[in-house]
């Protein structure tokens, strides 16, 4: 079991493992904001409300300062990727085929990566160069609870071994190869399980966004990782202490809302007192989510093309962009 007394030292250790300045351009929020240029704001407050995660205070100022420059960068990168693909096709004497652009988004539970993914899904689809954007989460490639229970790893849900890695890699490889349609399973957060017989169908998108905890994990020997198919990747980062606080706050919000649904896997938690719920959430964070973050997720941060670093108020304070 993870030693709660070693949290701070481990957080410092894994943060220092990545030489963020090595190969990265480091920009303050103000410097990054200035790179927006003339990128228009195409999102309304009502639309942002629908995209917000639970207890995520993101506002239109954050969209303007952070996400508009980011969509401009991704648009330029998308265009460059298409040009490179066309050049290779011309060299080989082949007919040009539009190759889907694949964007990976990684980060801890409760850090806000899902909000980032939903925002980019909406904003990127409003650029004329790439109107067809699909978003798939790696939760869809978790093994069903029955399999996790049979393998004795239900308590490791979210750890690398709880995913059907081969199915995830095959799915992204098929999309990248231009196959259509390609189906992904569907995961229900309410039921906390894969939905039998349900599928999300992807049909030759301009951009495919793949969001998940471990999408930047390297491959085992003699295999491919899902990140090998990424054209670009983003890591949403924050201090462990802040993410822990956000997780507990989110847990309380869910206890008052989604967990009270009779269909919820966590309906038994809705009846806990505030103190009991806080203790339960802290224990889950300490024994599961923080262990996964420190051991598996955070060490992949240096593999990302872009790192969004959040402050304690959830706002992004610094952006690190890999130069090469």
C-alpha positions as CSV (number, residue, x, y, z in Angstrom):
1,X,0.0,0.0,0.0
2,X,1.2,3.5,-0.8
3,X,2.7,5.3,2.3
4,X,0.7,8.5,2.7
5,X,3.7,10.0,4.6
6,X,5.8,9.8,1.4
7,X,3.4,11.7,-0.8
8,X,5.2,15.0,-0.9
9,X,8.7,13.5,-1.4
10,X,7.4,11.2,-4.2
11,X,5.6,14.0,-5.9
12,X,8.8,16.1,-5.9
13,X,10.8,13.0,-7.1
14,X,8.6,12.3,-10.1
15,X,8.3,16.0,-11.0
16,X,12.1,16.3,-11.1
17,X,12.5,13.1,-13.2
18,X,11.3,15.1,-16.2
19,X,13.6,17.8,-17.4
20,X,10.7,20.0,-18.5
21,X,13.1,22.7,-19.8
22,X,15.0,20.2,-21.9
23,X,13.6,20.6,-25.4
24,X,10.6,22.6,-24.3
25,X,9.7,26.2,-24.8
26,X,8.3,27.5,-21.5
27,X,5.7,30.1,-21.7
28,X,3.8,32.0,-19.1
29,X,0.0,32.3,-19.3
30,X,0.5,35.9,-20.7
31,X,3.1,34.8,-23.3
32,X,0.9,32.0,-24.4
33,X,-2.2,34.2,-24.6
34,X,-0.4,36.5,-27.0
35,X,0.0,33.6,-29.5
36,X,-3.8,33.5,-30.1
37,X,-3.3,36.1,-32.9
38,X,-6.7,36.5,-34.6
39,X,-8.2,33.1,-33.7
40,X,-11.9,33.9,-33.1
41,X,-13.9,32.8,-30.0
42,X,-16.6,30.5,-31.4
43,X,-17.9,29.2,-28.0
44,X,-20.7,30.7,-26.0
45,X,-21.1,30.6,-22.2
46,X,-24.0,28.2,-22.5
47,X,-22.0,25.8,-24.6
48,X,-19.1,26.0,-22.2
49,X,-21.5,25.1,-19.3
50,X,-22.3,21.9,-21.2
51,X,-18.6,21.0,-21.7
52,X,-17.5,21.8,-18.1
53,X,-16.5,18.8,-15.9
54,X,-17.9,18.3,-12.4
55,X,-16.6,21.1,-10.2
56,X,-14.4,22.5,-13.0
57,X,-14.5,26.3,-12.8
58,X,-13.2,27.0,-16.3
59,X,-14.6,30.2,-17.9
60,X,-14.5,31.9,-21.2
61,X,-11.4,33.9,-20.2
62,X,-9.6,30.5,-19.8
63,X,-10.9,29.4,-23.2
64,X,-9.7,32.7,-24.8
65,X,-6.3,32.7,-23.1
66,X,-5.4,29.1,-23.3
67,X,-7.5,27.1,-25.7
68,X,-7.7,29.5,-28.7
69,X,-3.9,29.7,-29.0
70,X,-3.9,25.9,-28.6
71,X,-6.4,25.4,-31.4
72,X,-4.3,27.7,-33.6
73,X,-1.2,25.6,-32.9
74,X,-3.1,22.3,-33.6
75,X,-4.5,23.8,-36.8
76,X,-1.0,24.7,-38.0
77,X,0.3,21.2,-37.0
78,X,-2.6,19.5,-38.7
79,X,-1.8,21.4,-41.9
80,X,1.8,20.5,-41.7
81,X,1.0,16.9,-41.2
82,X,-1.2,16.8,-44.3
83,X,1.5,18.4,-46.3
84,X,4.0,15.8,-45.2
85,X,1.6,13.0,-46.0
86,X,1.0,14.5,-49.4
87,X,4.8,14.8,-50.0
88,X,5.3,11.1,-49.2
89,X,2.4,10.1,-51.4
90,X,3.9,12.2,-54.3
91,X,7.3,10.6,-53.9
92,X,5.7,7.1,-54.0
93,X,3.5,8.0,-56.9
94,X,0.4,7.1,-55.0
95,X,-3.0,8.8,-55.0
96,X,-3.2,11.2,-52.0
97,X,-5.3,9.7,-49.2
98,X,-6.4,11.9,-46.3
99,X,-4.8,10.4,-43.2
100,X,-6.7,11.1,-39.9
101,X,-4.7,13.3,-37.5
102,X,-4.6,11.7,-34.0
103,X,-4.3,13.8,-30.9
104,X,-3.7,12.2,-27.5
105,X,-4.6,13.8,-24.1
106,X,-3.3,12.4,-20.9
107,X,-3.3,13.3,-17.2
108,X,-4.5,12.2,-13.7
109,X,-8.0,11.5,-12.5
110,X,-9.7,14.8,-11.5
111,X,-7.1,17.0,-13.2
112,X,-9.5,18.2,-15.9
113,X,-8.2,16.3,-19.0
114,X,-11.8,15.3,-20.0
115,X,-12.8,19.0,-20.0
116,X,-9.8,19.8,-22.1
117,X,-10.7,17.0,-24.5
118,X,-14.3,18.1,-24.8
119,X,-13.3,21.7,-25.4
120,X,-10.8,20.8,-28.1
121,X,-13.4,18.4,-29.7
122,X,-15.8,21.4,-30.0
123,X,-13.3,24.1,-30.9
124,X,-11.3,22.2,-33.5
125,X,-14.5,21.1,-35.3
126,X,-15.2,24.8,-36.0
127,X,-12.1,25.2,-38.1
128,X,-13.0,24.8,-41.8
129,X,-9.9,22.7,-42.4
130,X,-11.0,19.9,-40.1
131,X,-14.8,19.9,-39.4
132,X,-15.0,16.2,-38.6
133,X,-13.6,15.6,-35.2
134,X,-14.3,12.5,-33.0
135,X,-13.5,12.0,-29.4
136,X,-12.9,8.5,-27.8
137,X,-11.9,7.9,-24.2
138,X,-9.7,5.0,-23.1
139,X,-12.4,4.1,-20.5
140,X,-14.1,2.4,-23.5
141,X,-11.3,0.0,-23.6
142,X,-11.3,-1.0,-19.9
143,X,-12.0,-4.7,-19.5
144,X,-15.5,-5.4,-18.3
145,X,-15.9,-5.6,-14.5
146,X,-16.5,-9.4,-14.8
147,X,-13.0,-9.8,-16.4
148,X,-11.4,-7.5,-13.8
149,X,-13.0,-9.5,-11.0
150,X,-11.9,-12.8,-12.5
151,X,-8.4,-11.5,-12.8
152,X,-8.5,-10.1,-9.2
153,X,-7.7,-6.6,-10.4
154,X,-11.0,-4.8,-9.8
155,X,-9.1,-2.6,-7.3
156,X,-6.6,-1.7,-10.1
157,X,-9.2,-0.3,-12.4
158,X,-7.5,2.6,-14.3
159,X,-4.1,1.0,-14.0
160,X,-2.4,0.0,-17.3
161,X,-3.2,-3.7,-16.8
162,X,-7.0,-3.0,-16.6
163,X,-7.2,-2.0,-20.2
164,X,-7.5,-4.1,-23.3
165,X,-4.4,-2.5,-24.8
166,X,-4.4,-4.6,-27.9
167,X,-8.0,-3.6,-28.8
168,X,-7.2,0.1,-28.2
169,X,-4.1,0.0,-30.3
170,X,-6.0,-1.9,-33.1
171,X,-8.8,0.6,-33.0
172,X,-6.5,3.6,-33.4
173,X,-4.4,1.9,-36.0
174,X,-7.5,1.2,-38.1
175,X,-8.7,4.8,-37.8
176,X,-5.2,6.0,-38.7
177,X,-5.1,3.7,-41.7
178,X,-8.3,5.2,-43.1
179,X,-10.6,2.2,-42.5
180,X,-14.2,3.0,-42.0
181,X,-16.4,2.4,-40.1
182,X,-14.4,1.5,-37.0
183,X,-16.2,0.7,-33.8
184,X,-15.2,1.3,-30.2
185,X,-16.9,-0.1,-27.1
186,X,-19.0,2.2,-24.9
187,X,-18.3,2.7,-21.1
188,X,-21.0,3.9,-18.7
189,X,-19.7,6.0,-15.8
190,X,-23.1,5.6,-14.2
191,X,-22.9,1.8,-14.2
192,X,-19.1,1.8,-13.9
193,X,-18.8,-0.8,-16.6
194,X,-18.7,-1.5,-20.4
195,X,-22.2,-1.4,-21.9
196,X,-22.8,-4.8,-23.5
197,X,-23.5,-4.6,-27.3
198,X,-23.1,-0.8,-27.5
199,X,-20.6,0.8,-29.9
200,X,-19.3,4.2,-30.8
201,X,-18.7,4.4,-34.6
202,X,-15.9,6.4,-36.1
203,X,-16.0,7.2,-39.8
204,X,-12.8,8.7,-41.3
205,X,-12.6,11.8,-39.1
206,X,-10.2,14.7,-39.9
207,X,-9.1,14.5,-36.3
208,X,-9.4,11.8,-33.7
209,X,-8.9,12.8,-30.1
210,X,-7.9,9.9,-27.7
211,X,-8.2,10.9,-24.0
212,X,-7.2,8.8,-21.1
213,X,-5.0,8.3,-18.0
214,X,-2.3,6.1,-19.7
215,X,-2.3,7.1,-23.3
216,X,1.4,8.1,-23.2
217,X,2.5,4.7,-21.8
218,X,5.4,3.2,-23.8
219,X,4.8,-0.2,-25.5
220,X,6.0,-3.5,-24.1
221,X,8.9,-5.1,-26.0
222,X,8.1,-6.0,-29.7
223,X,4.7,-4.2,-29.6
224,X,3.2,-0.9,-30.5
225,X,1.7,1.6,-28.1
226,X,-1.3,3.7,-28.8
227,X,0.9,6.8,-28.6
228,X,2.9,5.5,-31.5
229,X,0.0,6.6,-33.7
230,X,-0.3,10.1,-32.2
231,X,0.5,13.1,-34.3
232,X,0.5,15.3,-31.2
233,X,0.0,14.8,-27.5
234,X,-1.0,17.0,-24.5
235,X,-0.4,16.3,-20.8
236,X,-2.6,18.2,-18.3
237,X,-0.5,18.7,-15.1
238,X,-0.9,19.9,-11.6
239,X,0.5,19.4,-8.1
240,X,-0.5,16.2,-6.4
241,X,-1.9,18.1,-3.4
242,X,-4.2,20.2,-5.7
243,X,-5.5,17.2,-7.6
244,X,-6.2,15.4,-4.4
245,X,-8.3,18.3,-3.2
246,X,-10.1,18.5,-6.6
247,X,-10.8,14.8,-6.4
248,X,-12.4,15.0,-2.9
249,X,-14.5,18.0,-4.0
250,X,-15.7,16.2,-7.1
251,X,-16.5,13.1,-5.1
252,X,-18.8,15.2,-2.9
253,X,-20.5,16.7,-5.9
254,X,-21.1,13.3,-7.5
255,X,-22.4,12.0,-4.2
256,X,-25.1,14.6,-4.3
257,X,-25.9,14.1,-8.0
258,X,-25.0,11.1,-10.1
259,X,-24.4,8.7,-7.2
260,X,-28.0,9.2,-6.0
261,X,-29.3,7.7,-9.2
262,X,-30.7,4.2,-8.5
263,X,-28.8,2.9,-11.5
264,X,-25.5,4.1,-10.2
265,X,-22.8,1.6,-9.3
266,X,-22.0,3.9,-6.4
267,X,-25.6,4.4,-5.1
268,X,-24.6,3.1,-1.7
269,X,-22.2,6.0,-1.3
270,X,-25.0,8.6,-1.5
271,X,-26.1,7.8,2.0
272,X,-22.7,8.4,3.6
273,X,-22.4,11.4,5.9
274,X,-20.1,14.3,4.8
275,X,-17.3,13.1,7.1
276,X,-17.7,9.5,6.0
277,X,-17.7,10.5,2.3
278,X,-14.6,12.6,2.8
279,X,-12.7,9.8,4.5
280,X,-13.8,7.3,1.8
281,X,-12.7,9.7,-1.0
282,X,-9.3,10.3,0.6
283,X,-8.7,6.6,1.1
284,X,-9.6,5.9,-2.6
285,X,-7.3,8.7,-3.7
286,X,-4.4,7.6,-1.5
287,X,-4.6,3.8,-2.2
288,X,-5.6,3.9,-5.9
289,X,-5.6,7.1,-7.9
290,X,-2.4,8.6,-6.4
291,X,-0.5,5.4,-6.7
292,X,-1.5,5.2,-10.4
293,X,-0.5,8.8,-10.9
294,X,2.9,8.6,-9.2
295,X,3.8,5.2,-10.7
296,X,2.3,5.2,-14.1
297,X,0.8,8.5,-15.3
298,X,3.2,11.2,-14.2
299,X,6.3,9.5,-15.5
300,X,4.9,9.8,-19.0
301,X,4.6,13.5,-18.8
302,X,7.9,14.1,-20.6
303,X,6.6,12.2,-23.7
304,X,4.0,14.9,-24.4
305,X,4.3,17.5,-27.1
306,X,2.6,20.0,-24.8
307,X,2.2,20.3,-21.1
308,X,-0.6,22.4,-19.6
309,X,0.4,23.2,-15.9
310,X,-2.5,24.2,-13.6
311,X,-2.5,26.3,-10.5
312,X,-4.4,25.5,-7.3
313,X,-7.4,27.4,-8.7
314,X,-7.6,25.1,-11.7
315,X,-6.4,27.8,-14.1
316,X,-3.5,27.1,-16.5
317,X,-0.5,29.1,-15.4
318,X,2.2,27.8,-17.7
319,X,2.5,26.0,-21.0
320,X,5.5,24.0,-22.1
321,X,5.8,23.2,-25.8
322,X,8.2,20.7,-27.1
323,X,10.4,22.3,-29.8
324,X,11.3,19.1,-31.7
